Every structure is written in C-alpha cells, then in structure tokens.
C-alpha cells in the first residue's frame, strides 16, 4: 500500500508499510512454522538422570532458534537481546525449581504468538486487524488475543524490537 501525501507527517514506523510488514512476517512465520516450532522445542531439555534430572535451557539451541528468526529479516538485534534475556531468566528459574515433570514452565506456548493455538492467527492472516496504538507500537487484534509489536525503522525497513501479549 503506497504512502499518501497526508501520511508523510506520520512517523515512518506507523505508516502502512509497517502494518503490511507485520502481515508479511506472519505469512513467513506460517510457511516456516514447523521448523521454528521444532527449534523452539529444542531450546529446553531434561538433563541428568533419575530423580536428579531437571529441565535446563540449551543455549546452543537458543542461538539456532534466534538465527532462524534472524534469517527472516523482520527482527532487530534488540528483539534477540530480549529473547536471550528471557531464556537466561527461564534457565535460572528451572535451576531453582528443579522441574523434571510435565511441560517445562515458561515453554508451553509459542514464543512469537504467545498462544498454544498459533493456527488461530496463522490461518486468518488476511482478516486480522492492525491498529497503531502509539508511536512505534502496533496492535494485532485477534478476538481477545492481542499482540503488541514494538517497531523501529532501520534502513527504511520496519523491524520488530519486541512482540508482547497485551490488551492495550
């Protein structure tokens, strides 16, 4: 969608090309979902034996997951810093709780779409509603499941600094 003359005073990260970038990403994610989901699943593993076993984050696999997302071209380095922080905190929690049964806490949903049912979003990309909430923040509305995309422009391209679950 081209930018109109009336939109030239809008910050670039709120223009329609940024909104279209989100849908473009979702189409990429749908195409690559199985591979990315498998990589996400491999970021945590049960280590040790018997009653001494516990879930731990596999940071080598975290980097594989991050590199797969980086290859999409939709994310800023700040996004990956946030993801690394998440995994570091999750590992600290797993180390403290010594969880060894059930799905590892904090790993039971898709890290990008914040749901256990990503098909609700990925199968309805063209009908999703997007709205600028504030400068640099775009809301993707899916029933009661809203995602907030924090966007930033680099080299005339909108990149995602963060994606969070929210109701703004």
Secondary structure by P-SEA (a helix, b strand, c coil): cccccccccccccccaaaaaaaaaaaaaaaaaaaaaaaaaaaccccccccccbbbbbcaaaaaaaaaaaaaaccccaaaaaaaaaaaaaaaaaaaaaccccccccccccccccccccccccccccccbbbbbccccbbbbbcccbbbbbbccccccbbbbcccccccc
